[in-house]
Amino acid sequence: MGVDRSGRGDWLTTRVDALANWARKNSLWPMPFGTACCGIEFMSVMTSRHDIARFGAEAIRFSPRQSDLLLVAGRIAIKMMPVLTRIYEQMPEPKWVISMGACASSGGVFDTYSVIQGIDNFIPVDVYIPGCPPRPEAILDGLIAIQKLIKQDSLSHYKPPLEEAST
Ligand code: SF4
């Protein structure tokens, strides 16, 4: 990125990729999919004490079509997995996924037939947050990890939706 320091005007040069990534990483719209105690812990990062708004991610959405960050918090039962998969598929590109806590990432203590032993068996996960439950600071750390991924991203990775591609 270049900035004019000649005093003849205010301008800068950059790449479209860098500009889009800068905007995206600082304006994430998370969709929490909380099914258990981790979901309760996630609520604490929304408080003024932890202030997720510092990272531009305070616009929580409960519609996948308005979200670009899926945050899975809690154990996922086998019967719930089709719902989670459908939500993921309804999110527009580009999108990212955080698996929060031991249960979402590996089933945690629920080593049983009815609980999914890691959501990454069904949907791609970008960042795993360890803990049972993870502390709010760990959740923010996971968010920063997503921002770092976005910073390295390229617009060329994404295909336009089918309707646009056909015109
Ligand atoms: S990881 Fe721990 S805190 Fe999170 S949902 Fe599982 S049992 Fe609850």
Backbone and ligand atoms as CSV (ligand in chain L), in Angstrom:
chain,resi,resn,atom,element,x,y,z
A,1,MET,N,N,0.848,-1.185,0.000
A,1,MET,CA,C,0.000,0.000,0.000
A,1,MET,C,C,0.887,1.239,0.000
A,2,GLY,N,N,0.566,2.210,-0.839
A,2,GLY,CA,C,1.336,3.441,-0.886
A,2,GLY,C,C,0.492,4.628,-0.465
A,3,VAL,N,N,1.081,5.576,0.232
A,3,VAL,CA,C,0.361,6.766,0.697
A,3,VAL,C,C,1.074,8.001,0.172
A,4,ASP,N,N,0.315,8.986,-0.347
A,4,ASP,CA,C,0.882,10.221,-0.864
A,4,ASP,C,C,1.328,11.115,0.287
A,5,ARG,N,N,2.611,11.465,0.320
A,5,ARG,CA,C,3.104,12.351,1.371
A,5,ARG,C,C,3.619,13.659,0.788
A,6,SER,N,N,3.263,13.927,-0.473
A,6,SER,CA,C,3.778,15.132,-1.116
A,6,SER,C,C,3.001,16.385,-0.717
A,7,GLY,N,N,1.842,16.207,-0.114
A,7,GLY,CA,C,1.036,17.359,0.252
A,7,GLY,C,C,0.167,17.867,-0.886
A,8,ARG,N,N,0.184,17.188,-2.049
A,8,ARG,CA,C,-0.620,17.641,-3.187
A,8,ARG,C,C,-1.991,16.981,-3.245
A,9,GLY,N,N,-2.344,16.248,-2.274
A,9,GLY,CA,C,-3.651,15.593,-2.272
A,9,GLY,C,C,-3.628,14.393,-1.359
A,10,ASP,N,N,-4.829,13.919,-1.021
A,10,ASP,CA,C,-4.932,12.759,-0.152
A,10,ASP,C,C,-5.269,11.549,-1.001
A,11,TRP,N,N,-4.334,10.670,-1.176
A,11,TRP,CA,C,-4.618,9.456,-1.925
A,11,TRP,C,C,-3.690,8.343,-1.445
A,12,LEU,N,N,-4.054,7.151,-1.760
A,12,LEU,CA,C,-3.198,6.007,-1.485
A,12,LEU,C,C,-3.427,4.970,-2.570
A,13,THR,N,N,-2.466,4.122,-2.715
A,13,THR,CA,C,-2.617,3.024,-3.666
A,13,THR,C,C,-2.612,1.712,-2.905
A,14,THR,N,N,-3.368,0.747,-3.425
A,14,THR,CA,C,-3.421,-0.563,-2.795
A,14,THR,C,C,-3.904,-1.574,-3.818
A,15,ARG,N,N,-3.955,-2.823,-3.443
A,15,ARG,CA,C,-4.523,-3.856,-4.305
A,15,ARG,C,C,-5.975,-4.097,-3.894
A,16,VAL,N,N,-6.817,-4.516,-4.848
A,16,VAL,CA,C,-8.217,-4.801,-4.532
A,16,VAL,C,C,-8.296,-5.886,-3.470
A,17,ASP,N,N,-7.450,-6.905,-3.596
A,17,ASP,CA,C,-7.403,-7.979,-2.597
A,17,ASP,C,C,-7.177,-7.424,-1.190
A,18,ALA,N,N,-6.173,-6.558,-1.072
A,18,ALA,CA,C,-5.813,-6.024,0.250
A,18,ALA,C,C,-6.954,-5.186,0.822
A,19,LEU,N,N,-7.598,-4.402,-0.049
A,19,LEU,CA,C,-8.699,-3.549,0.413
A,19,LEU,C,C,-9.890,-4.403,0.869
A,20,ALA,N,N,-10.242,-5.411,0.056
A,20,ALA,CA,C,-11.381,-6.278,0.402
A,20,ALA,C,C,-11.083,-7.055,1.684
A,21,ASN,N,N,-9.864,-7.575,1.800
A,21,ASN,CA,C,-9.522,-8.346,3.001
A,21,ASN,C,C,-9.534,-7.468,4.247
A,22,TRP,N,N,-9.040,-6.239,4.101
A,22,TRP,CA,C,-9.043,-5.305,5.231
A,22,TRP,C,C,-10.475,-5.045,5.707
A,23,ALA,N,N,-11.380,-4.832,4.742
A,23,ALA,CA,C,-12.780,-4.568,5.096
A,23,ALA,C,C,-13.425,-5.814,5.702
A,24,ARG,N,N,-13.146,-6.967,5.105
A,24,ARG,CA,C,-13.784,-8.197,5.588
A,24,ARG,C,C,-13.327,-8.574,6.988
A,25,LYS,N,N,-12.038,-8.463,7.220
A,25,LYS,CA,C,-11.550,-8.934,8.526
A,25,LYS,C,C,-11.987,-8.025,9.665
A,26,ASN,N,N,-12.320,-6.796,9.329
A,26,ASN,CA,C,-12.751,-5.855,10.372
A,26,ASN,C,C,-14.262,-5.675,10.431
A,27,SER,N,N,-14.999,-6.496,9.705
A,27,SER,CA,C,-16.466,-6.378,9.758
A,27,SER,C,C,-17.107,-7.761,9.635
A,28,LEU,N,N,-16.614,-8.699,10.432
A,28,LEU,CA,C,-17.194,-10.046,10.408
A,28,LEU,C,C,-18.588,-10.036,11.041
A,29,TRP,N,N,-19.473,-10.824,10.460
A,29,TRP,CA,C,-20.826,-10.973,11.006
A,29,TRP,C,C,-20.977,-12.419,11.462
A,30,PRO,N,N,-20.725,-12.681,12.742
A,30,PRO,CA,C,-20.739,-14.069,13.208
A,30,PRO,C,C,-22.162,-14.587,13.419
A,31,MET,N,N,-22.297,-15.880,13.160
A,31,MET,CA,C,-23.532,-16.570,13.523
A,31,MET,C,C,-23.195,-17.645,14.542
A,32,PRO,N,N,-23.580,-17.443,15.811
A,32,PRO,CA,C,-23.288,-18.478,16.805
A,32,PRO,C,C,-24.274,-19.630,16.692
A,33,PHE,N,N,-23.747,-20.857,16.701
A,33,PHE,CA,C,-24.595,-22.052,16.740
A,33,PHE,C,C,-24.298,-22.717,18.071
A,34,GLY,N,N,-24.977,-22.247,19.099
A,34,GLY,CA,C,-24.690,-22.706,20.453
A,34,GLY,C,C,-25.682,-23.773,20.873
A,35,THR,N,N,-25.158,-24.907,21.318
A,35,THR,CA,C,-26.048,-26.000,21.719
A,35,THR,C,C,-25.861,-26.389,23.184
A,36,ALA,N,N,-24.866,-25.835,23.844
A,36,ALA,CA,C,-24.616,-26.255,25.228
A,36,ALA,C,C,-23.848,-25.155,25.963
A,37,CYS,N,N,-23.108,-25.554,26.987
A,37,CYS,CA,C,-22.453,-24.587,27.878
A,37,CYS,C,C,-21.507,-23.651,27.124
A,38,CYS,N,N,-20.841,-24.102,26.060
A,38,CYS,CA,C,-19.956,-23.216,25.304
A,38,CYS,C,C,-20.732,-22.032,24.728
A,39,GLY,N,N,-21.990,-22.275,24.369
A,39,GLY,CA,C,-22.818,-21.185,23.850
A,39,GLY,C,C,-23.022,-20.107,24.900
A,40,ILE,N,N,-23.180,-20.531,26.154
A,40,ILE,CA,C,-23.329,-19.562,27.247
A,40,ILE,C,C,-22.027,-18.777,27.412
A,41,GLU,N,N,-20.898,-19.494,27.313
A,41,GLU,CA,C,-19.606,-18.816,27.466
A,41,GLU,C,C,-19.391,-17.792,26.350
A,42,PHE,N,N,-19.869,-18.118,25.153
A,42,PHE,CA,C,-19.709,-17.172,24.051
A,42,PHE,C,C,-20.407,-15.843,24.366
A,43,MET,N,N,-21.527,-15.914,25.075
A,43,MET,CA,C,-22.270,-14.682,25.381
A,43,MET,C,C,-21.408,-13.688,26.145
A,44,SER,N,N,-20.462,-14.193,26.923
A,44,SER,CA,C,-19.654,-13.281,27.739
A,44,SER,C,C,-18.747,-12.400,26.881
A,45,VAL,N,N,-18.359,-12.863,25.679
A,45,VAL,CA,C,-17.499,-11.994,24.851
A,45,VAL,C,C,-18.288,-10.838,24.264
A,46,MET,N,N,-19.616,-10.912,24.373
A,46,MET,CA,C,-20.434,-9.804,23.876
A,46,MET,C,C,-20.567,-8.696,24.916
A,47,THR,N,N,-20.113,-8.946,26.123
A,47,THR,CA,C,-20.273,-7.946,27.175
A,47,THR,C,C,-19.206,-6.856,27.048
A,48,SER,N,N,-19.431,-5.753,27.730
A,48,SER,CA,C,-18.488,-4.638,27.651
A,48,SER,C,C,-17.130,-5.003,28.243
A,49,ARG,N,N,-17.108,-5.985,29.143
A,49,ARG,CA,C,-15.836,-6.372,29.764
A,49,ARG,C,C,-14.855,-6.930,28.726
A,50,HIS,N,N,-15.362,-7.707,27.795
A,50,HIS,CA,C,-14.480,-8.311,26.783
A,50,HIS,C,C,-14.578,-7.598,25.443
A,51,ASP,N,N,-15.735,-7.032,25.131
A,51,ASP,CA,C,-15.875,-6.063,24.050
A,51,ASP,C,C,-15.397,-6.575,22.688
A,52,ILE,N,N,-16.154,-7.481,22.124
A,52,ILE,CA,C,-15.807,-8.043,20.812
A,52,ILE,C,C,-15.890,-6.971,19.716
A,53,ALA,N,N,-16.556,-5.868,20.025
A,53,ALA,CA,C,-16.674,-4.784,19.036
A,53,ALA,C,C,-15.309,-4.189,18.694
A,54,ARG,N,N,-14.317,-4.371,19.560
A,54,ARG,CA,C,-12.957,-3.891,19.235
A,54,ARG,C,C,-12.444,-4.529,17.956
A,55,PHE,N,N,-12.964,-5.713,17.637
A,55,PHE,CA,C,-12.499,-6.447,16.456
A,55,PHE,C,C,-13.512,-6.370,15.308
A,56,GLY,N,N,-14.526,-5.542,15.477
A,56,GLY,CA,C,-15.511,-5.345,14.406
A,56,GLY,C,C,-16.424,-6.532,14.193
A,57,ALA,N,N,-16.608,-7.358,15.219
A,57,ALA,CA,C,-17.401,-8.581,15.031
A,57,ALA,C,C,-18.607,-8.615,15.964
A,58,GLU,N,N,-19.141,-7.452,16.280
A,58,GLU,CA,C,-20.253,-7.423,17.233
A,58,GLU,C,C,-21.625,-7.559,16.575
A,59,ALA,N,N,-21.668,-7.559,15.234
A,59,ALA,CA,C,-22.961,-7.663,14.542
A,59,ALA,C,C,-23.363,-9.130,14.432
A,60,ILE,N,N,-23.840,-9.667,15.556
A,60,ILE,CA,C,-24.245,-11.074,15.573
A,60,ILE,C,C,-25.501,-11.249,14.726
A,61,ARG,N,N,-25.491,-12.286,13.899
A,61,ARG,CA,C,-26.642,-12.566,13.044
A,61,ARG,C,C,-27.148,-13.974,13.319
A,62,PHE,N,N,-28.468,-14.146,13.247
A,62,PHE,CA,C,-29.042,-15.478,13.404
A,62,PHE,C,C,-29.662,-15.952,12.108
A,63,SER,N,N,-29.200,-15.387,11.016
A,63,SER,CA,C,-29.568,-15.889,9.694
A,63,SER,C,C,-28.275,-16.224,8.956
A,64,PRO,N,N,-28.150,-17.463,8.460
A,64,PRO,CA,C,-26.906,-17.817,7.759
A,64,PRO,C,C,-26.676,-16.982,6.512
A,65,ARG,N,N,-27.736,-16.493,5.912
A,65,ARG,CA,C,-27.575,-15.714,4.682
A,65,ARG,C,C,-26.972,-14.340,4.942
A,66,GLN,N,N,-26.955,-13.935,6.195
A,66,GLN,CA,C,-26.363,-12.641,6.545
A,66,GLN,C,C,-25.036,-12.794,7.266
A,67,SER,N,N,-24.502,-13.997,7.328
A,67,SER,CA,C,-23.320,-14.247,8.154
A,67,SER,C,C,-22.150,-14.717,7.302
A,68,ASP,N,N,-20.951,-14.399,7.766
A,68,ASP,CA,C,-19.767,-14.938,7.090
A,68,ASP,C,C,-18.865,-15.702,8.056
A,69,LEU,N,N,-19.258,-15.798,9.325
A,69,LEU,CA,C,-18.474,-16.555,10.294
A,69,LEU,C,C,-19.409,-17.427,11.123
A,70,LEU,N,N,-19.276,-18.738,10.959
A,70,LEU,CA,C,-20.084,-19.676,11.743
A,70,LEU,C,C,-19.276,-20.100,12.960
A,71,LEU,N,N,-19.854,-19.911,14.135
A,71,LEU,CA,C,-19.157,-20.262,15.360
A,71,LEU,C,C,-19.938,-21.370,16.056
A,72,VAL,N,N,-19.418,-22.582,15.995
A,72,VAL,CA,C,-20.115,-23.736,16.561
A,72,VAL,C,C,-19.650,-23.917,17.996
A,73,ALA,N,N,-20.593,-23.793,18.922
A,73,ALA,CA,C,-20.245,-23.807,20.348
A,73,ALA,C,C,-21.113,-24.824,21.066
A,74,GLY,N,N,-20.541,-25.992,21.323
A,74,GLY,CA,C,-21.280,-27.003,22.071
A,74,GLY,C,C,-21.261,-28.345,21.368
A,75,ARG,N,N,-21.758,-29.346,22.068
A,75,ARG,CA,C,-21.786,-30.684,21.446
A,75,ARG,C,C,-22.889,-30.731,20.406
A,76,ILE,N,N,-22.603,-31.494,19.344
A,76,ILE,CA,C,-23.565,-31.602,18.250
A,76,ILE,C,C,-24.058,-33.040,18.172
A,77,ALA,N,N,-25.339,-33.218,18.413
A,77,ALA,CA,C,-25.933,-34.555,18.318
A,77,ALA,C,C,-26.057,-34.953,16.849
A,78,ILE,N,N,-26.072,-36.239,16.611
A,78,ILE,CA,C,-26.189,-36.741,15.233
A,78,ILE,C,C,-27.432,-36.162,14.566
A,79,LYS,N,N,-28.525,-36.056,15.307
A,79,LYS,CA,C,-29.760,-35.530,14.718
A,79,LYS,C,C,-29.645,-34.049,14.378
A,80,MET,N,N,-28.718,-33.349,15.022
A,80,MET,CA,C,-28.563,-31.909,14.782
A,80,MET,C,C,-27.611,-31.613,13.628
A,81,MET,N,N,-26.784,-32.584,13.264
A,81,MET,CA,C,-25.762,-32.324,12.247
A,81,MET,C,C,-26.335,-31.918,10.890
A,82,PRO,N,N,-27.432,-32.532,10.412
A,82,PRO,CA,C,-27.998,-32.067,9.132
A,82,PRO,C,C,-28.422,-30.595,9.177
A,83,VAL,N,N,-28.888,-30.159,10.338
A,83,VAL,CA,C,-29.284,-28.749,10.486
A,83,VAL,C,C,-28.057,-27.856,10.360
A,84,LEU,N,N,-26.982,-28.255,11.046
A,84,LEU,CA,C,-25.752,-27.460,11.004
A,84,LEU,C,C,-25.175,-27.433,9.578
A,85,THR,N,N,-25.191,-28.567,8.918
A,85,THR,CA,C,-24.676,-28.626,7.538
A,85,THR,C,C,-25.484,-27.712,6.621
A,86,ARG,N,N,-26.781,-27.726,6.805
A,86,ARG,CA,C,-27.640,-26.883,5.956
A,86,ARG,C,C,-27.367,-25.402,6.216
A,87,ILE,N,N,-27.188,-25.054,7.475
A,87,ILE,CA,C,-26.872,-23.661,7.813
A,87,ILE,C,C,-25.566,-23.254,7.141
A,88,TYR,N,N,-24.562,-24.137,7.217
A,88,TYR,CA,C,-23.269,-23.830,6.579
A,88,TYR,C,C,-23.446,-23.618,5.072
A,89,GLU,N,N,-24.222,-24.477,4.450
A,89,GLU,CA,C,-24.408,-24.364,2.995
A,89,GLU,C,C,-25.172,-23.102,2.611
A,90,GLN,N,N,-26.005,-22.599,3.506
A,90,GLN,CA,C,-26.783,-21.393,3.200
A,90,GLN,C,C,-25.962,-20.119,3.341
A,91,MET,N,N,-24.813,-20.204,3.969
A,91,MET,CA,C,-23.974,-19.000,4.132
A,91,MET,C,C,-23.285,-18.676,2.808
A,92,PRO,N,N,-23.322,-17.413,2.389
A,92,PRO,CA,C,-22.647,-17.063,1.130
A,92,PRO,C,C,-21.135,-17.048,1.293
A,93,GLU,N,N,-20.425,-17.273,0.204
A,93,GLU,CA,C,-18.959,-17.155,0.195
A,93,GLU,C,C,-18.569,-15.671,0.187
A,94,PRO,N,N,-17.434,-15.306,0.740
A,94,PRO,CA,C,-16.528,-16.141,1.512
A,94,PRO,C,C,-17.044,-16.340,2.926
A,95,LYS,N,N,-16.723,-17.501,3.507
A,95,LYS,CA,C,-17.202,-17.802,4.851
A,95,LYS,C,C,-16.139,-18.584,5.602
A,96,TRP,N,N,-16.207,-18.476,6.914
A,96,TRP,CA,C,-15.221,-19.130,7.766
A,96,TRP,C,C,-15.951,-19.819,8.920
A,97,VAL,N,N,-15.283,-20.820,9.509
A,97,VAL,CA,C,-15.910,-21.600,10.583
A,97,VAL,C,C,-14.952,-21.705,11.761
A,98,ILE,N,N,-15.467,-21.441,12.949
A,98,ILE,CA,C,-14.730,-21.671,14.191
A,98,ILE,C,C,-15.406,-22.810,14.939
A,99,SER,N,N,-14.603,-23.772,15.383
A,99,SER,CA,C,-15.099,-24.834,16.254
A,99,SER,C,C,-14.668,-24.474,17.669
A,100,MET,N,N,-15.626,-24.156,18.505
A,100,MET,CA,C,-15.314,-23.669,19.854
A,100,MET,C,C,-15.513,-24.774,20.883
A,101,GLY,N,N,-14.446,-25.108,21.578
A,101,GLY,CA,C,-14.538,-26.051,22.680
A,101,GLY,C,C,-14.310,-27.498,22.275
A,102,ALA,N,N,-14.052,-28.312,23.290
A,102,ALA,CA,C,-13.708,-29.719,23.059
A,102,ALA,C,C,-14.853,-30.483,22.410
A,103,CYS,N,N,-16.090,-30.190,22.794
A,103,CYS,CA,C,-17.220,-30.971,22.275
A,103,CYS,C,C,-17.389,-30.790,20.775
A,104,ALA,N,N,-17.372,-29.540,20.305
A,104,ALA,CA,C,-17.553,-29.294,18.868
A,104,ALA,C,C,-16.381,-29.870,18.075
A,105,SER,N,N,-15.182,-29.800,18.638
A,105,SER,CA,C,-13.984,-30.210,17.895
A,105,SER,C,C,-13.760,-31.717,17.904
A,106,SER,N,N,-14.173,-32.383,19.000
A,106,SER,CA,C,-13.849,-33.815,19.100
A,106,SER,C,C,-14.909,-34.649,19.833
A,107,GLY,N,N,-15.996,-34.047,20.191
A,107,GLY,CA,C,-16.986,-34.766,20.999
A,107,GLY,C,C,-16.765,-34.581,22.490
A,108,GLY,N,N,-15.551,-34.141,22.844
A,108,GLY,CA,C,-15.236,-33.885,24.253
A,108,GLY,C,C,-15.424,-35.125,25.109
A,109,VAL,N,N,-16.063,-34.939,26.229
A,109,VAL,CA,C,-16.268,-36.073,27.135
A,109,VAL,C,C,-17.394,-36.980,26.648
A,110,PHE,N,N,-18.096,-36.553,25.604
A,110,PHE,CA,C,-19.256,-37.324,25.136
A,110,PHE,C,C,-18.835,-38.304,24.041
A,111,ASP,N,N,-18.088,-39.315,24.458
A,111,ASP,CA,C,-17.634,-40.347,23.529
A,111,ASP,C,C,-18.747,-41.388,23.401
A,112,THR,N,N,-19.775,-41.002,22.676
A,112,THR,CA,C,-20.960,-41.847,22.607
A,112,THR,C,C,-21.546,-41.817,21.202
A,113,TYR,N,N,-22.360,-42.801,20.898
A,113,TYR,CA,C,-22.883,-42.980,19.539
A,113,TYR,C,C,-23.727,-41.802,19.061
A,114,SER,N,N,-24.309,-41.052,19.995
A,114,SER,CA,C,-25.280,-40.038,19.586
A,114,SER,C,C,-24.671,-38.651,19.403
A,115,VAL,N,N,-23.369,-38.497,19.681
A,115,VAL,CA,C,-22.725,-37.184,19.584
A,115,VAL,C,C,-21.653,-37.218,18.494
A,116,ILE,N,N,-21.646,-36.197,17.649
A,116,ILE,CA,C,-20.652,-36.088,16.575
A,116,ILE,C,C,-19.260,-35.928,17.194
A,117,GLN,N,N,-18.321,-36.753,16.743
A,117,GLN,CA,C,-16.961,-36.720,17.306
A,117,GLN,C,C,-16.084,-35.755,16.489
A,118,GLY,N,N,-16.548,-34.551,16.368
A,118,GLY,CA,C,-15.807,-33.517,15.613
A,118,GLY,C,C,-16.603,-33.059,14.405
A,119,ILE,N,N,-16.958,-31.778,14.387
A,119,ILE,CA,C,-17.792,-31.282,13.274
A,119,ILE,C,C,-17.018,-31.260,11.961
A,120,ASP,N,N,-15.664,-31.340,12.048
A,120,ASP,CA,C,-14.891,-31.301,10.803
A,120,ASP,C,C,-15.022,-32.597,10.003
A,121,ASN,N,N,-15.761,-33.559,10.539
A,121,ASN,CA,C,-16.112,-34.731,9.730
A,121,ASN,C,C,-17.176,-34.384,8.696
A,122,PHE,N,N,-17.814,-33.227,8.866
A,122,PHE,CA,C,-18.950,-32.877,7.998
A,122,PHE,C,C,-18.802,-31.501,7.328
A,123,ILE,N,N,-18.229,-30.543,8.027
A,123,ILE,CA,C,-18.039,-29.211,7.437
A,123,ILE,C,C,-16.591,-28.775,7.684
A,124,PRO,N,N,-16.026,-27.953,6.778
A,124,PRO,CA,C,-14.637,-27.526,6.980
A,124,PRO,C,C,-14.527,-26.547,8.145
A,125,VAL,N,N,-13.495,-26.719,8.940
A,125,VAL,CA,C,-13.259,-25.837,10.092
A,125,VAL,C,C,-11.961,-25.062,9.853
A,126,ASP,N,N,-11.986,-23.765,10.048
A,126,ASP,CA,C,-10.789,-22.934,9.850
A,126,ASP,C,C,-9.974,-22.781,11.125
A,127,VAL,N,N,-10.659,-22.620,12.253
A,127,VAL,CA,C,-9.946,-22.398,13.514
A,127,VAL,C,C,-10.618,-23.216,14.619
A,128,TYR,N,N,-9.799,-23.894,15.404
A,128,TYR,CA,C,-10.285,-24.649,16.569
A,128,TYR,C,C,-9.897,-23.878,17.829
A,129,ILE,N,N,-10.843,-23.734,18.737
A,129,ILE,CA,C,-10.538,-23.090,20.016
A,129,ILE,C,C,-10.604,-24.155,21.094
A,130,PRO,N,N,-9.463,-24.478,21.728
A,130,PRO,CA,C,-9.487,-25.526,22.753
A,130,PRO,C,C,-10.099,-25.025,24.059
A,131,GLY,N,N,-10.533,-25.970,24.883
A,131,GLY,CA,C,-11.032,-25.604,26.202
A,131,GLY,C,C,-12.381,-26.225,26.485
A,132,CYS,N,N,-12.731,-26.251,27.761
A,132,CYS,CA,C,-14.017,-26.820,28.187
A,132,CYS,C,C,-14.513,-26.071,29.420
A,133,PRO,N,N,-15.138,-24.921,29.243
A,133,PRO,CA,C,-15.261,-24.177,27.985
A,133,PRO,C,C,-14.045,-23.289,27.786
A,134,PRO,N,N,-13.809,-22.810,26.561
A,134,PRO,CA,C,-12.737,-21.828,26.359
A,134,PRO,C,C,-13.070,-20.526,27.082
A,135,ARG,N,N,-12.032,-19.877,27.577
A,135,ARG,CA,C,-12.259,-18.580,28.213
A,135,ARG,C,C,-12.566,-17.534,27.139
A,136,PRO,N,N,-13.193,-16.426,27.506
A,136,PRO,CA,C,-13.493,-15.379,26.515
A,136,PRO,C,C,-12.247,-14.900,25.770
A,137,GLU,N,N,-11.111,-14.838,26.476
A,137,GLU,CA,C,-9.869,-14.407,25.816
A,137,GLU,C,C,-9.483,-15.385,24.707
A,138,ALA,N,N,-9.747,-16.679,24.939
A,138,ALA,CA,C,-9.429,-17.684,23.917
A,138,ALA,C,C,-10.343,-17.515,22.699
A,139,ILE,N,N,-11.581,-17.144,22.949
A,139,ILE,CA,C,-12.508,-16.912,21.827
A,139,ILE,C,C,-12.019,-15.730,20.995
A,140,LEU,N,N,-11.588,-14.677,21.673
A,140,LEU,CA,C,-11.063,-13.509,20.946
A,140,LEU,C,C,-9.791,-13.889,20.192
A,141,ASP,N,N,-8.992,-14.757,20.780
A,141,ASP,CA,C,-7.782,-15.229,20.101
A,141,ASP,C,C,-8.151,-15.988,18.820
A,142,GLY,N,N,-9.208,-16.786,18.904
A,142,GLY,CA,C,-9.687,-17.499,17.712
A,142,GLY,C,C,-10.169,-16.540,16.646
A,143,LEU,N,N,-10.812,-15.479,17.078
A,143,LEU,CA,C,-11.289,-14.457,16.129
A,143,LEU,C,C,-10.111,-13.777,15.428
A,144,ILE,N,N,-9.076,-13.504,16.188
A,144,ILE,CA,C,-7.875,-12.886,15.596
A,144,ILE,C,C,-7.225,-13.854,14.599
A,145,ALA,N,N,-7.261,-15.150,14.918
A,145,ALA,CA,C,-6.710,-16.149,13.980
A,145,ALA,C,C,-7.491,-16.135,12.663
A,146,ILE,N,N,-8.806,-15.983,12.756
A,146,ILE,CA,C,-9.624,-15.878,11.532
A,146,ILE,C,C,-9.234,-14.621,10.757
A,147,GLN,N,N,-9.027,-13.520,11.464
A,147,GLN,CA,C,-8.639,-12.271,10.785
A,147,GLN,C,C,-7.312,-12.447,10.046
A,148,LYS,N,N,-6.398,-13.188,10.648
A,148,LYS,CA,C,-5.105,-13.427,9.977
A,148,LYS,C,C,-5.304,-14.262,8.708
A,149,LEU,N,N,-6.203,-15.234,8.775
A,149,LEU,CA,C,-6.495,-16.038,7.578
A,149,LEU,C,C,-7.073,-15.157,6.474
A,150,ILE,N,N,-7.993,-14.282,6.852
A,150,ILE,CA,C,-8.641,-13.416,5.857
A,150,ILE,C,C,-7.608,-12.493,5.218
A,151,LYS,N,N,-6.663,-12.017,6.013
A,151,LYS,CA,C,-5.643,-11.101,5.496
A,151,LYS,C,C,-4.824,-11.737,4.370
A,152,GLN,N,N,-4.668,-13.077,4.424
A,152,GLN,CA,C,-3.879,-13.776,3.402
A,152,GLN,C,C,-4.732,-14.242,2.231
A,153,ASP,N,N,-6.036,-13.949,2.291
A,153,ASP,CA,C,-6.961,-14.492,1.298
A,153,ASP,C,C,-6.839,-13.759,-0.037
A,154,SER,N,N,-7.441,-14.353,-1.070
A,154,SER,CA,C,-7.445,-13.698,-2.381
A,154,SER,C,C,-8.839,-13.812,-2.980
A,155,LEU,N,N,-9.277,-12.741,-3.639
A,155,LEU,CA,C,-10.606,-12.751,-4.265
A,155,LEU,C,C,-10.704,-13.836,-5.329
A,156,SER,N,N,-9.570,-14.209,-5.894
A,156,SER,CA,C,-9.590,-15.194,-6.980
A,156,SER,C,C,-9.978,-16.593,-6.491
A,157,HIS,N,N,-10.026,-16.780,-5.154
A,157,HIS,CA,C,-10.417,-18.090,-4.622
A,157,HIS,C,C,-11.911,-18.337,-4.717
A,158,TYR,N,N,-12.684,-17.275,-4.933
A,158,TYR,CA,C,-14.135,-17.411,-4.849
A,158,TYR,C,C,-14.766,-17.331,-6.222
A,159,LYS,N,N,-15.696,-18.265,-6.460
A,159,LYS,CA,C,-16.431,-18.250,-7.718
A,159,LYS,C,C,-17.705,-17.434,-7.513
A,160,PRO,N,N,-18.176,-16.740,-8.544
A,160,PRO,CA,C,-19.454,-16.036,-8.404
A,160,PRO,C,C,-20.591,-17.046,-8.290
A,161,PRO,N,N,-21.743,-16.630,-7.701
A,161,PRO,CA,C,-22.892,-17.539,-7.653
A,161,PRO,C,C,-23.293,-17.975,-9.055
A,162,LEU,N,N,-23.982,-19.113,-9.167
A,162,LEU,CA,C,-24.311,-19.689,-10.465
A,162,LEU,C,C,-25.079,-18.718,-11.355
A,163,GLU,N,N,-26.026,-17.951,-10.791
A,163,GLU,CA,C,-26.832,-17.043,-11.616
A,163,GLU,C,C,-25.928,-16.038,-12.319
A,164,GLU,N,N,-24.952,-15.474,-11.563
A,164,GLU,CA,C,-24.069,-14.477,-12.160
A,164,GLU,C,C,-23.138,-15.124,-13.170
A,165,ALA,N,N,-22.672,-16.343,-12.864
A,165,ALA,CA,C,-21.713,-17.001,-13.747
A,165,ALA,C,C,-22.330,-17.289,-15.106
A,166,SER,N,N,-23.659,-17.553,-15.143
A,166,SER,CA,C,-24.279,-17.925,-16.405
A,166,SER,C,C,-24.603,-16.724,-17.282
A,167,THR,N,N,-24.555,-15.482,-16.727
A,167,THR,CA,C,-24.907,-14.305,-17.543
A,167,THR,C,C,-23.663,-13.664,-18.138
L,1,SF4,S1,S,-16.599,-28.236,25.677
L,1,SF4,FE1,FE,-17.174,-28.269,27.854
L,1,SF4,S2,S,-18.193,-26.306,28.159
L,1,SF4,FE2,FE,-18.155,-26.657,25.927
L,1,SF4,S3,S,-20.113,-27.673,25.446
L,1,SF4,FE3,FE,-18.595,-29.283,25.863
L,1,SF4,S4,S,-18.862,-29.776,28.045
L,1,SF4,FE4,FE,-19.818,-27.778,27.688
